[in-house]
Amino acid sequence: MWPLILTFLRSNAVYITLPVAGVIGFIGYNLENLLSSKYTPYSKSIQENRNERLMEEITSDPLKHERLKLKENVLGRNLSPSLQEK
């Protein structure tokens, strides 16, 4: 009897596995809806956090902000060794 059942299942595997996979997927989808919470709290994006942090740094004291200070001459950045002052 088992060889007949296995032969039938082997020859019709394509037609059997799709409905079985559909039933298992349907059950899993509904279980996930029942067990998981659907509430996701709002959190600010990384870009919003960065913009706020930068605004706090600049508005605290704009003259002491590192990005606004001119550290060196623009032309003196990439001078060849022969043109650098010693």
PDB file with SEQRES, HELIX, SHEET and CRYST1 records, atoms N, CA, C and O in Angstrom:
SEQRES   1 A   86  MET TRP PRO LEU ILE LEU THR PHE LEU ARG SER ASN ALA          
SEQRES   2 A   86  VAL TYR ILE THR LEU PRO VAL ALA GLY VAL ILE GLY PHE          
SEQRES   3 A   86  ILE GLY TYR ASN LEU GLU ASN LEU LEU SER SER LYS TYR          
SEQRES   4 A   86  THR PRO TYR SER LYS SER ILE GLN GLU ASN ARG ASN GLU          
SEQRES   5 A   86  ARG LEU MET GLU GLU ILE THR SER ASP PRO LEU LYS HIS          
SEQRES   6 A   86  GLU ARG LEU LYS LEU LYS GLU ASN VAL LEU GLY ARG ASN          
SEQRES   7 A   86  LEU SER PRO SER LEU GLN GLU LYS                              
HELIX    1 AA1 TRP A    2  SER A   11  1                                  10    
HELIX    2 AA2 ALA A   13  LEU A   35  1                                  23    
HELIX    3 AA3 ILE A   46  SER A   60  1                                  15    
HELIX    4 AA4 PRO A   62  LYS A   64  5                                   3    
HELIX    5 AA5 GLU A   66  LEU A   68  5                                   3    
HELIX    6 AA6 VAL A   74  GLY A   76  5                                   3    
CRYST1    1.000    1.000    1.000  90.00  90.00  90.00 P 1           1          
ATOM      1  N   MET A   1       0.812  -1.194   0.000  1.00  0.00           N  
ATOM      2  CA  MET A   1       0.000   0.000   0.000  1.00  0.00           C  
ATOM      3  C   MET A   1       0.863   1.269   0.000  1.00  0.00           C  
ATOM      4  O   MET A   1       0.580   2.222  -0.726  1.00  0.00           O  
ATOM      5  N   TRP A   2       1.922   1.266   0.828  1.00  0.00           N  
ATOM      6  CA  TRP A   2       2.805   2.440   0.894  1.00  0.00           C  
ATOM      7  C   TRP A   2       3.490   2.732  -0.441  1.00  0.00           C  
ATOM      8  O   TRP A   2       3.606   3.898  -0.819  1.00  0.00           O  
ATOM      9  N   PRO A   3       3.942   1.722  -1.156  1.00  0.00           N  
ATOM     10  CA  PRO A   3       4.547   2.042  -2.451  1.00  0.00           C  
ATOM     11  C   PRO A   3       3.579   2.714  -3.424  1.00  0.00           C  
ATOM     12  O   PRO A   3       3.993   3.568  -4.208  1.00  0.00           O  
ATOM     13  N   LEU A   4       2.314   2.348  -3.389  1.00  0.00           N  
ATOM     14  CA  LEU A   4       1.332   2.983  -4.259  1.00  0.00           C  
ATOM     15  C   LEU A   4       1.112   4.452  -3.871  1.00  0.00           C  
ATOM     16  O   LEU A   4       1.006   5.325  -4.733  1.00  0.00           O  
ATOM     17  N   ILE A   5       1.047   4.705  -2.563  1.00  0.00           N  
ATOM     18  CA  ILE A   5       0.849   6.087  -2.084  1.00  0.00           C  
ATOM     19  C   ILE A   5       2.059   6.943  -2.438  1.00  0.00           C  
ATOM     20  O   ILE A   5       1.902   8.069  -2.910  1.00  0.00           O  
ATOM     21  N   LEU A   6       3.259   6.425  -2.216  1.00  0.00           N  
ATOM     22  CA  LEU A   6       4.474   7.174  -2.513  1.00  0.00           C  
ATOM     23  C   LEU A   6       4.614   7.421  -4.012  1.00  0.00           C  
ATOM     24  O   LEU A   6       5.063   8.495  -4.413  1.00  0.00           O  
ATOM     25  N   THR A   7       4.250   6.474  -4.832  1.00  0.00           N  
ATOM     26  CA  THR A   7       4.300   6.656  -6.277  1.00  0.00           C  
ATOM     27  C   THR A   7       3.315   7.738  -6.721  1.00  0.00           C  
ATOM     28  O   THR A   7       3.629   8.573  -7.569  1.00  0.00           O  
ATOM     29  N   PHE A   8       2.126   7.707  -6.136  1.00  0.00           N  
ATOM     30  CA  PHE A   8       1.131   8.733  -6.457  1.00  0.00           C  
ATOM     31  C   PHE A   8       1.625  10.123  -6.028  1.00  0.00           C  
ATOM     32  O   PHE A   8       1.501  11.089  -6.781  1.00  0.00           O  
ATOM     33  N   LEU A   9       2.179  10.215  -4.823  1.00  0.00           N  
ATOM     34  CA  LEU A   9       2.682  11.508  -4.347  1.00  0.00           C  
ATOM     35  C   LEU A   9       3.855  12.002  -5.188  1.00  0.00           C  
ATOM     36  O   LEU A   9       3.953  13.196  -5.473  1.00  0.00           O  
ATOM     37  N   ARG A  10       4.747  11.091  -5.587  1.00  0.00           N  
ATOM     38  CA  ARG A  10       5.899  11.469  -6.387  1.00  0.00           C  
ATOM     39  C   ARG A  10       5.485  11.967  -7.767  1.00  0.00           C  
ATOM     40  O   ARG A  10       6.061  12.927  -8.278  1.00  0.00           O  
ATOM     41  N   SER A  11       4.509  11.335  -8.361  1.00  0.00           N  
ATOM     42  CA  SER A  11       4.099  11.731  -9.711  1.00  0.00           C  
ATOM     43  C   SER A  11       3.241  13.005  -9.689  1.00  0.00           C  
ATOM     44  O   SER A  11       3.200  13.720 -10.690  1.00  0.00           O  
ATOM     45  N   ASN A  12       2.571  13.302  -8.601  1.00  0.00           N  
ATOM     46  CA  ASN A  12       1.711  14.475  -8.507  1.00  0.00           C  
ATOM     47  C   ASN A  12       2.236  15.490  -7.489  1.00  0.00           C  
ATOM     48  O   ASN A  12       1.448  16.233  -6.904  1.00  0.00           O  
ATOM     49  N   ALA A  13       3.532  15.535  -7.272  1.00  0.00           N  
ATOM     50  CA  ALA A  13       4.110  16.415  -6.251  1.00  0.00           C  
ATOM     51  C   ALA A  13       3.857  17.888  -6.571  1.00  0.00           C  
ATOM     52  O   ALA A  13       3.646  18.690  -5.661  1.00  0.00           O  
ATOM     53  N   VAL A  14       3.875  18.242  -7.829  1.00  0.00           N  
ATOM     54  CA  VAL A  14       3.660  19.638  -8.218  1.00  0.00           C  
ATOM     55  C   VAL A  14       2.258  20.085  -7.827  1.00  0.00           C  
ATOM     56  O   VAL A  14       2.076  21.215  -7.376  1.00  0.00           O  
ATOM     57  N   TYR A  15       1.290  19.237  -7.990  1.00  0.00           N  
ATOM     58  CA  TYR A  15      -0.097  19.604  -7.711  1.00  0.00           C  
ATOM     59  C   TYR A  15      -0.435  19.524  -6.227  1.00  0.00           C  
ATOM     60  O   TYR A  15      -1.432  20.094  -5.784  1.00  0.00           O  
ATOM     61  N   ILE A  16       0.375  18.831  -5.475  1.00  0.00           N  
ATOM     62  CA  ILE A  16       0.112  18.669  -4.046  1.00  0.00           C  
ATOM     63  C   ILE A  16       0.816  19.748  -3.225  1.00  0.00           C  
ATOM     64  O   ILE A  16       0.251  20.245  -2.250  1.00  0.00           O  
ATOM     65  N   THR A  17       2.032  20.113  -3.604  1.00  0.00           N  
ATOM     66  CA  THR A  17       2.812  21.030  -2.762  1.00  0.00           C  
ATOM     67  C   THR A  17       2.278  22.463  -2.782  1.00  0.00           C  
ATOM     68  O   THR A  17       2.381  23.152  -1.767  1.00  0.00           O  
ATOM     69  N   LEU A  18       1.718  22.935  -3.881  1.00  0.00           N  
ATOM     70  CA  LEU A  18       1.212  24.302  -3.921  1.00  0.00           C  
ATOM     71  C   LEU A  18       0.052  24.516  -2.948  1.00  0.00           C  
ATOM     72  O   LEU A  18       0.097  25.485  -2.190  1.00  0.00           O  
ATOM     73  N   PRO A  19      -0.967  23.684  -2.922  1.00  0.00           N  
ATOM     74  CA  PRO A  19      -2.037  23.903  -1.937  1.00  0.00           C  
ATOM     75  C   PRO A  19      -1.552  23.743  -0.497  1.00  0.00           C  
ATOM     76  O   PRO A  19      -2.016  24.450   0.398  1.00  0.00           O  
ATOM     77  N   VAL A  20      -0.626  22.824  -0.272  1.00  0.00           N  
ATOM     78  CA  VAL A  20      -0.103  22.635   1.093  1.00  0.00           C  
ATOM     79  C   VAL A  20       0.679  23.870   1.520  1.00  0.00           C  
ATOM     80  O   VAL A  20       0.526  24.335   2.649  1.00  0.00           O  
ATOM     81  N   ALA A  21       1.503  24.400   0.646  1.00  0.00           N  
ATOM     82  CA  ALA A  21       2.258  25.613   0.964  1.00  0.00           C  
ATOM     83  C   ALA A  21       1.314  26.791   1.177  1.00  0.00           C  
ATOM     84  O   ALA A  21       1.564  27.622   2.051  1.00  0.00           O  
ATOM     85  N   GLY A  22       0.243  26.882   0.406  1.00  0.00           N  
ATOM     86  CA  GLY A  22      -0.732  27.957   0.594  1.00  0.00           C  
ATOM     87  C   GLY A  22      -1.425  27.882   1.935  1.00  0.00           C  
ATOM     88  O   GLY A  22      -1.625  28.902   2.594  1.00  0.00           O  
ATOM     89  N   VAL A  23      -1.793  26.681   2.343  1.00  0.00           N  
ATOM     90  CA  VAL A  23      -2.455  26.511   3.646  1.00  0.00           C  
ATOM     91  C   VAL A  23      -1.495  26.862   4.778  1.00  0.00           C  
ATOM     92  O   VAL A  23      -1.879  27.548   5.726  1.00  0.00           O  
ATOM     93  N   ILE A  24      -0.258  26.400   4.688  1.00  0.00           N  
ATOM     94  CA  ILE A  24       0.727  26.706   5.727  1.00  0.00           C  
ATOM     95  C   ILE A  24       1.009  28.208   5.779  1.00  0.00           C  
ATOM     96  O   ILE A  24       1.139  28.771   6.866  1.00  0.00           O  
ATOM     97  N   GLY A  25       1.104  28.857   4.630  1.00  0.00           N  
ATOM     98  CA  GLY A  25       1.320  30.292   4.595  1.00  0.00           C  
ATOM     99  C   GLY A  25       0.158  31.072   5.174  1.00  0.00           C  
ATOM    100  O   GLY A  25       0.365  32.055   5.886  1.00  0.00           O  
ATOM    101  N   PHE A  26      -1.055  30.651   4.881  1.00  0.00           N  
ATOM    102  CA  PHE A  26      -2.250  31.313   5.410  1.00  0.00           C  
ATOM    103  C   PHE A  26      -2.312  31.197   6.927  1.00  0.00           C  
ATOM    104  O   PHE A  26      -2.630  32.167   7.616  1.00  0.00           O  
ATOM    105  N   ILE A  27      -2.010  30.022   7.442  1.00  0.00           N  
ATOM    106  CA  ILE A  27      -2.019  29.820   8.895  1.00  0.00           C  
ATOM    107  C   ILE A  27      -0.926  30.660   9.549  1.00  0.00           C  
ATOM    108  O   ILE A  27      -1.164  31.296  10.576  1.00  0.00           O  
ATOM    109  N   GLY A  28       0.257  30.666   8.968  1.00  0.00           N  
ATOM    110  CA  GLY A  28       1.355  31.455   9.536  1.00  0.00           C  
ATOM    111  C   GLY A  28       1.072  32.937   9.510  1.00  0.00           C  
ATOM    112  O   GLY A  28       1.405  33.643  10.463  1.00  0.00           O  
ATOM    113  N   TYR A  29       0.465  33.431   8.441  1.00  0.00           N  
ATOM    114  CA  TYR A  29       0.132  34.853   8.331  1.00  0.00           C  
ATOM    115  C   TYR A  29      -0.859  35.257   9.419  1.00  0.00           C  
ATOM    116  O   TYR A  29      -0.691  36.293  10.063  1.00  0.00           O  
ATOM    117  N   ASN A  30      -1.877  34.450   9.619  1.00  0.00           N  
ATOM    118  CA  ASN A  30      -2.883  34.770  10.632  1.00  0.00           C  
ATOM    119  C   ASN A  30      -2.326  34.633  12.046  1.00  0.00           C  
ATOM    120  O   ASN A  30      -2.696  35.408  12.928  1.00  0.00           O  
ATOM    121  N   LEU A  31      -1.451  33.671  12.275  1.00  0.00           N  
ATOM    122  CA  LEU A  31      -0.816  33.549  13.596  1.00  0.00           C  
ATOM    123  C   LEU A  31       0.059  34.758  13.888  1.00  0.00           C  
ATOM    124  O   LEU A  31       0.079  35.260  15.011  1.00  0.00           O  
ATOM    125  N   GLU A  32       0.773  35.217  12.889  1.00  0.00           N  
ATOM    126  CA  GLU A  32       1.623  36.395  13.085  1.00  0.00           C  
ATOM    127  C   GLU A  32       0.780  37.628  13.394  1.00  0.00           C  
ATOM    128  O   GLU A  32       1.174  38.449  14.221  1.00  0.00           O  
ATOM    129  N   ASN A  33      -0.366  37.770  12.748  1.00  0.00           N  
ATOM    130  CA  ASN A  33      -1.250  38.897  13.039  1.00  0.00           C  
ATOM    131  C   ASN A  33      -1.804  38.817  14.461  1.00  0.00           C  
ATOM    132  O   ASN A  33      -1.972  39.844  15.118  1.00  0.00           O  
ATOM    133  N   LEU A  34      -2.082  37.627  14.932  1.00  0.00           N  
ATOM    134  CA  LEU A  34      -2.621  37.482  16.283  1.00  0.00           C  
ATOM    135  C   LEU A  34      -1.562  37.711  17.353  1.00  0.00           C  
ATOM    136  O   LEU A  34      -1.858  38.294  18.396  1.00  0.00           O  
ATOM    137  N   LEU A  35      -0.346  37.267  17.116  1.00  0.00           N  
ATOM    138  CA  LEU A  35       0.682  37.291  18.147  1.00  0.00           C  
ATOM    139  C   LEU A  35       1.512  38.567  18.180  1.00  0.00           C  
ATOM    140  O   LEU A  35       2.033  38.926  19.236  1.00  0.00           O  
ATOM    141  N   SER A  36       1.646  39.247  17.076  1.00  0.00           N  
ATOM    142  CA  SER A  36       2.521  40.426  17.053  1.00  0.00           C  
ATOM    143  C   SER A  36       1.722  41.695  17.293  1.00  0.00           C  
ATOM    144  O   SER A  36       0.521  41.760  17.029  1.00  0.00           O  
ATOM    145  N   SER A  37       2.421  42.701  17.798  1.00  0.00           N  
ATOM    146  CA  SER A  37       1.765  43.992  17.991  1.00  0.00           C  
ATOM    147  C   SER A  37       1.878  44.801  16.704  1.00  0.00           C  
ATOM    148  O   SER A  37       2.894  44.744  16.011  1.00  0.00           O  
ATOM    149  N   LYS A  38       0.848  45.537  16.400  1.00  0.00           N  
ATOM    150  CA  LYS A  38       0.832  46.296  15.158  1.00  0.00           C  
ATOM    151  C   LYS A  38       1.207  47.751  15.381  1.00  0.00           C  
ATOM    152  O   LYS A  38       1.173  48.548  14.443  1.00  0.00           O  
ATOM    153  N   TYR A  39       1.563  48.105  16.598  1.00  0.00           N  
ATOM    154  CA  TYR A  39       1.905  49.480  16.917  1.00  0.00           C  
ATOM    155  C   TYR A  39       3.408  49.669  16.825  1.00  0.00           C  
ATOM    156  O   TYR A  39       4.171  48.992  17.514  1.00  0.00           O  
ATOM    157  N   THR A  40       3.823  50.577  15.984  1.00  0.00           N  
ATOM    158  CA  THR A  40       5.238  50.923  15.863  1.00  0.00           C  
ATOM    159  C   THR A  40       5.392  52.369  16.303  1.00  0.00           C  
ATOM    160  O   THR A  40       4.843  53.265  15.662  1.00  0.00           O  
ATOM    161  N   PRO A  41       6.127  52.621  17.384  1.00  0.00           N  
ATOM    162  CA  PRO A  41       6.261  54.004  17.850  1.00  0.00           C  
ATOM    163  C   PRO A  41       7.076  54.840  16.870  1.00  0.00           C  
ATOM    164  O   PRO A  41       7.957  54.334  16.175  1.00  0.00           O  
ATOM    165  N   TYR A  42       6.759  56.130  16.832  1.00  0.00           N  
ATOM    166  CA  TYR A  42       7.450  57.044  15.937  1.00  0.00           C  
ATOM    167  C   TYR A  42       8.823  57.371  16.500  1.00  0.00           C  
ATOM    168  O   TYR A  42       8.963  57.645  17.692  1.00  0.00           O  
ATOM    169  N   SER A  43       9.806  57.343  15.669  1.00  0.00           N  
ATOM    170  CA  SER A  43      11.140  57.799  16.058  1.00  0.00           C  
ATOM    171  C   SER A  43      11.667  58.682  14.932  1.00  0.00           C  
ATOM    172  O   SER A  43      11.407  58.448  13.752  1.00  0.00           O  
ATOM    173  N   LYS A  44      12.412  59.697  15.336  1.00  0.00           N  
ATOM    174  CA  LYS A  44      12.942  60.628  14.347  1.00  0.00           C  
ATOM    175  C   LYS A  44      13.964  59.933  13.462  1.00  0.00           C  
ATOM    176  O   LYS A  44      14.633  58.987  13.876  1.00  0.00           O  
ATOM    177  N   SER A  45      14.065  60.423  12.242  1.00  0.00           N  
ATOM    178  CA  SER A  45      15.042  59.855  11.326  1.00  0.00           C  
ATOM    179  C   SER A  45      16.445  60.302  11.729  1.00  0.00           C  
ATOM    180  O   SER A  45      16.610  61.252  12.495  1.00  0.00           O  
ATOM    181  N   ILE A  46      17.425  59.624  11.217  1.00  0.00           N  
ATOM    182  CA  ILE A  46      18.816  59.948  11.515  1.00  0.00           C  
ATOM    183  C   ILE A  46      19.147  61.341  11.003  1.00  0.00           C  
ATOM    184  O   ILE A  46      19.888  62.082  11.649  1.00  0.00           O  
ATOM    185  N   GLN A  47      18.607  61.695   9.858  1.00  0.00           N  
ATOM    186  CA  GLN A  47      18.875  63.013   9.286  1.00  0.00           C  
ATOM    187  C   GLN A  47      18.271  64.117  10.160  1.00  0.00           C  
ATOM    188  O   GLN A  47      18.895  65.162  10.345  1.00  0.00           O  
ATOM    189  N   GLU A  48      17.067  63.901  10.698  1.00  0.00           N  
ATOM    190  CA  GLU A  48      16.468  64.898  11.583  1.00  0.00           C  
ATOM    191  C   GLU A  48      17.290  65.063  12.861  1.00  0.00           C  
ATOM    192  O   GLU A  48      17.514  66.185  13.316  1.00  0.00           O  
ATOM    193  N   ASN A  49      17.736  63.952  13.438  1.00  0.00           N  
ATOM    194  CA  ASN A  49      18.577  64.027  14.635  1.00  0.00           C  
ATOM    195  C   ASN A  49      19.879  64.771  14.351  1.00  0.00           C  
ATOM    196  O   ASN A  49      20.323  65.578  15.168  1.00  0.00           O  
ATOM    197  N   ARG A  50      20.479  64.511  13.224  1.00  0.00           N  
ATOM    198  CA  ARG A  50      21.736  65.174  12.864  1.00  0.00           C  
ATOM    199  C   ARG A  50      21.528  66.669  12.676  1.00  0.00           C  
ATOM    200  O   ARG A  50      22.328  67.477  13.148  1.00  0.00           O  
ATOM    201  N   ASN A  51      20.448  67.036  11.984  1.00  0.00           N  
ATOM    202  CA  ASN A  51      20.169  68.456  11.766  1.00  0.00           C  
ATOM    203  C   ASN A  51      19.932  69.189  13.082  1.00  0.00           C  
ATOM    204  O   ASN A  51      20.403  70.312  13.260  1.00  0.00           O  
ATOM    205  N   GLU A  52      19.205  68.562  14.004  1.00  0.00           N  
ATOM    206  CA  GLU A  52      18.969  69.178  15.311  1.00  0.00           C  
ATOM    207  C   GLU A  52      20.274  69.345  16.085  1.00  0.00           C  
ATOM    208  O   GLU A  52      20.511  70.386  16.698  1.00  0.00           O  
ATOM    209  N   ARG A  53      21.110  68.327  16.054  1.00  0.00           N  
ATOM    210  CA  ARG A  53      22.387  68.401  16.769  1.00  0.00           C  
ATOM    211  C   ARG A  53      23.275  69.500  16.209  1.00  0.00           C  
ATOM    212  O   ARG A  53      23.905  70.242  16.962  1.00  0.00           O  
ATOM    213  N   LEU A  54      23.326  69.603  14.877  1.00  0.00           N  
ATOM    214  CA  LEU A  54      24.135  70.647  14.252  1.00  0.00           C  
ATOM    215  C   LEU A  54      23.590  72.039  14.559  1.00  0.00           C  
ATOM    216  O   LEU A  54      24.367  72.968  14.778  1.00  0.00           O  
ATOM    217  N   MET A  55      22.277  72.193  14.577  1.00  0.00           N  
ATOM    218  CA  MET A  55      21.691  73.492  14.904  1.00  0.00           C  
ATOM    219  C   MET A  55      21.981  73.881  16.349  1.00  0.00           C  
ATOM    220  O   MET A  55      22.220  75.052  16.641  1.00  0.00           O  
ATOM    221  N   GLU A  56      21.962  72.906  17.252  1.00  0.00           N  
ATOM    222  CA  GLU A  56      22.297  73.199  18.649  1.00  0.00           C  
ATOM    223  C   GLU A  56      23.753  73.623  18.783  1.00  0.00           C  
ATOM    224  O   GLU A  56      24.068  74.537  19.544  1.00  0.00           O  
ATOM    225  N   GLU A  57      24.633  72.969  18.054  1.00  0.00           N  
ATOM    226  CA  GLU A  57      26.051  73.326  18.117  1.00  0.00           C  
ATOM    227  C   GLU A  57      26.287  74.727  17.559  1.00  0.00           C  
ATOM    228  O   GLU A  57      27.058  75.498  18.130  1.00  0.00           O  
ATOM    229  N   ILE A  58      25.644  75.056  16.469  1.00  0.00           N  
ATOM    230  CA  ILE A  58      25.866  76.359  15.832  1.00  0.00           C  
ATOM    231  C   ILE A  58      25.205  77.471  16.638  1.00  0.00           C  
ATOM    232  O   ILE A  58      25.800  78.535  16.808  1.00  0.00           O  
ATOM    233  N   THR A  59      23.996  77.253  17.135  1.00  0.00           N  
ATOM    234  CA  THR A  59      23.290  78.319  17.838  1.00  0.00           C  
ATOM    235  C   THR A  59      23.819  78.544  19.245  1.00  0.00           C  
ATOM    236  O   THR A  59      23.553  79.592  19.834  1.00  0.00           O  
ATOM    237  N   SER A  60      24.560  77.592  19.803  1.00  0.00           N  
ATOM    238  CA  SER A  60      25.084  77.805  21.153  1.00  0.00           C  
ATOM    239  C   SER A  60      26.061  78.981  21.164  1.00  0.00           C  
ATOM    240  O   SER A  60      25.905  79.894  21.975  1.00  0.00           O  
ATOM    241  N   ASP A  61      27.041  78.980  20.304  1.00  0.00           N  
ATOM    242  CA  ASP A  61      27.947  80.110  20.131  1.00  0.00           C  
ATOM    243  C   ASP A  61      28.560  80.010  18.740  1.00  0.00           C  
ATOM    244  O   ASP A  61      29.518  79.265  18.537  1.00  0.00           O  
ATOM    245  N   PRO A  62      28.020  80.746  17.793  1.00  0.00           N  
ATOM    246  CA  PRO A  62      28.456  80.597  16.401  1.00  0.00           C  
ATOM    247  C   PRO A  62      29.921  80.939  16.178  1.00  0.00           C  
ATOM    248  O   PRO A  62      30.540  80.399  15.261  1.00  0.00           O  
ATOM    249  N   LEU A  63      30.488  81.817  16.986  1.00  0.00           N  
ATOM    250  CA  LEU A  63      31.881  82.208  16.758  1.00  0.00           C  
ATOM    251  C   LEU A  63      32.864  81.152  17.222  1.00  0.00           C  
ATOM    252  O   LEU A  63      34.005  81.125  16.761  1.00  0.00           O  
ATOM    253  N   LYS A  64      32.442  80.287  18.124  1.00  0.00           N  
ATOM    254  CA  LYS A  64      33.333  79.241  18.622  1.00  0.00           C  
ATOM    255  C   LYS A  64      33.146  77.922  17.888  1.00  0.00           C  
ATOM    256  O   LYS A  64      33.787  76.928  18.228  1.00  0.00           O  
ATOM    257  N   HIS A  65      32.303  77.905  16.918  1.00  0.00           N  
ATOM    258  CA  HIS A  65      32.035  76.671  16.191  1.00  0.00           C  
ATOM    259  C   HIS A  65      33.213  76.328  15.285  1.00  0.00           C  
ATOM    260  O   HIS A  65      33.708  77.187  14.556  1.00  0.00           O  
ATOM    261  N   GLU A  66      33.657  75.085  15.329  1.00  0.00           N  
ATOM    262  CA  GLU A  66      34.853  74.656  14.589  1.00  0.00           C  
ATOM    263  C   GLU A  66      34.691  74.767  13.084  1.00  0.00           C  
ATOM    264  O   GLU A  66      35.649  75.093  12.382  1.00  0.00           O  
ATOM    265  N   ARG A  67      33.516  74.506  12.587  1.00  0.00           N  
ATOM    266  CA  ARG A  67      33.323  74.505  11.143  1.00  0.00           C  
ATOM    267  C   ARG A  67      33.358  75.912  10.557  1.00  0.00           C  
ATOM    268  O   ARG A  67      33.616  76.082   9.365  1.00  0.00           O  
ATOM    269  N   LEU A  68      33.105  76.902  11.371  1.00  0.00           N  
ATOM    270  CA  LEU A  68      33.083  78.263  10.856  1.00  0.00           C  
ATOM    271  C   LEU A  68      34.442  78.944  10.932  1.00  0.00           C  
ATOM    272  O   LEU A  68      34.634  80.007  10.342  1.00  0.00           O  
ATOM    273  N   LYS A  69      35.372  78.356  11.639  1.00  0.00           N  
ATOM    274  CA  LYS A  69      36.703  78.962  11.752  1.00  0.00           C  
ATOM    275  C   LYS A  69      37.536  78.615  10.530  1.00  0.00           C  
ATOM    276  O   LYS A  69      37.494  77.488  10.038  1.00  0.00           O  
ATOM    277  N   LEU A  70      38.279  79.574  10.053  1.00  0.00           N  
ATOM    278  CA  LEU A  70      39.176  79.345   8.933  1.00  0.00           C  
ATOM    279  C   LEU A  70      40.517  78.926   9.504  1.00  0.00           C  
ATOM    280  O   LEU A  70      41.213  79.737  10.114  1.00  0.00           O  
ATOM    281  N   LYS A  71      40.879  77.689   9.315  1.00  0.00           N  
ATOM    282  CA  LYS A  71      42.079  77.155   9.944  1.00  0.00           C  
ATOM    283  C   LYS A  71      43.339  77.448   9.155  1.00  0.00           C  
ATOM    284  O   LYS A  71      44.400  77.649   9.745  1.00  0.00           O  
ATOM    285  N   GLU A  72      43.249  77.478   7.845  1.00  0.00           N  
ATOM    286  CA  GLU A  72      44.427  77.728   7.033  1.00  0.00           C  
ATOM    287  C   GLU A  72      44.018  78.369   5.718  1.00  0.00           C  
ATOM    288  O   GLU A  72      42.837  78.424   5.374  1.00  0.00           O  
ATOM    289  N   ASN A  73      44.973  78.831   5.024  1.00  0.00           N  
ATOM    290  CA  ASN A  73      44.737  79.452   3.736  1.00  0.00           C  
ATOM    291  C   ASN A  73      44.305  78.384   2.730  1.00  0.00           C  
ATOM    292  O   ASN A  73      44.849  77.280   2.714  1.00  0.00           O  
ATOM    293  N   VAL A  74      43.337  78.717   1.905  1.00  0.00           N  
ATOM    294  CA  VAL A  74      42.840  77.769   0.915  1.00  0.00           C  
ATOM    295  C   VAL A  74      43.944  77.393  -0.070  1.00  0.00           C  
ATOM    296  O   VAL A  74      44.027  76.240  -0.493  1.00  0.00           O  
ATOM    297  N   LEU A  75      44.783  78.341  -0.434  1.00  0.00           N  
ATOM    298  CA  LEU A  75      45.838  78.052  -1.389  1.00  0.00           C  
ATOM    299  C   LEU A  75      46.988  77.276  -0.758  1.00  0.00           C  
ATOM    300  O   LEU A  75      47.787  76.679  -1.479  1.00  0.00           O  
ATOM    301  N   GLY A  76      47.090  77.271   0.547  1.00  0.00           N  
ATOM    302  CA  GLY A  76      48.198  76.594   1.203  1.00  0.00           C  
ATOM    303  C   GLY A  76      47.930  75.142   1.534  1.00  0.00           C  
ATOM    304  O   GLY A  76      48.764  74.494   2.167  1.00  0.00           O  
ATOM    305  N   ARG A  77      46.821  74.629   1.134  1.00  0.00           N  
ATOM    306  CA  ARG A  77      46.486  73.249   1.490  1.00  0.00           C  
ATOM    307  C   ARG A  77      47.334  72.231   0.747  1.00  0.00           C  
ATOM    308  O   ARG A  77      47.944  71.362   1.369  1.00  0.00           O  
ATOM    309  N   ASN A  78      47.379  72.327  -0.552  1.00  0.00           N  
ATOM    310  CA  ASN A  78      48.033  71.308  -1.366  1.00  0.00           C  
ATOM    311  C   ASN A  78      49.211  71.888  -2.143  1.00  0.00           C  
ATOM    312  O   ASN A  78      49.306  71.728  -3.360  1.00  0.00           O  
ATOM    313  N   LEU A  79      50.078  72.541  -1.448  1.00  0.00           N  
ATOM    314  CA  LEU A  79      51.258  73.076  -2.120  1.00  0.00           C  
ATOM    315  C   LEU A  79      52.308  71.988  -2.284  1.00  0.00           C  
ATOM    316  O   LEU A  79      52.469  71.116  -1.430  1.00  0.00           O  
ATOM    317  N   SER A  80      52.993  72.060  -3.365  1.00  0.00           N  
ATOM    318  CA  SER A  80      54.094  71.112  -3.561  1.00  0.00           C  
ATOM    319  C   SER A  80      55.206  71.442  -2.570  1.00  0.00           C  
ATOM    320  O   SER A  80      55.282  72.573  -2.090  1.00  0.00           O  
ATOM    321  N   PRO A  81      56.064  70.484  -2.259  1.00  0.00           N  
ATOM    322  CA  PRO A  81      57.127  70.720  -1.280  1.00  0.00           C  
ATOM    323  C   PRO A  81      58.067  71.861  -1.675  1.00  0.00           C  
ATOM    324  O   PRO A  81      58.621  72.531  -0.803  1.00  0.00           O  
ATOM    325  N   SER A  82      58.249  72.083  -2.952  1.00  0.00           N  
ATOM    326  CA  SER A  82      59.168  73.140  -3.371  1.00  0.00           C  
ATOM    327  C   SER A  82      58.579  74.539  -3.113  1.00  0.00           C  
ATOM    328  O   SER A  82      59.335  75.502  -2.986  1.00  0.00           O  
ATOM    329  N   LEU A  83      57.270  74.666  -3.034  1.00  0.00           N  
ATOM    330  CA  LEU A  83      56.652  75.961  -2.827  1.00  0.00           C  
ATOM    331  C   LEU A  83      56.357  76.252  -1.344  1.00  0.00           C  
ATOM    332  O   LEU A  83      56.033  77.385  -0.987  1.00  0.00           O  
ATOM    333  N   GLN A  84      56.467  75.241  -0.493  1.00  0.00           N  
ATOM    334  CA  GLN A  84      56.160  75.454   0.927  1.00  0.00           C  
ATOM    335  C   GLN A  84      57.229  76.290   1.598  1.00  0.00           C  
ATOM    336  O   GLN A  84      58.407  76.208   1.250  1.00  0.00           O  
ATOM    337  N   GLU A  85      56.810  77.096   2.564  1.00  0.00           N  
ATOM    338  CA  GLU A  85      57.764  77.915   3.316  1.00  0.00           C  
ATOM    339  C   GLU A  85      58.432  77.043   4.359  1.00  0.00           C  
ATOM    340  O   GLU A  85      57.812  76.160   4.951  1.00  0.00           O  
ATOM    341  N   LYS A  86      59.714  77.310   4.571  1.00  0.00           N  
ATOM    342  CA  LYS A  86      60.447  76.493   5.549  1.00  0.00           C  
ATOM    343  C   LYS A  86      60.716  77.252   6.794  1.00  0.00           C  
ATOM    344  O   LYS A  86      61.323  76.719   7.723  1.00  0.00           O  
TER     345      LYS A  86                                                      
END                                                                             
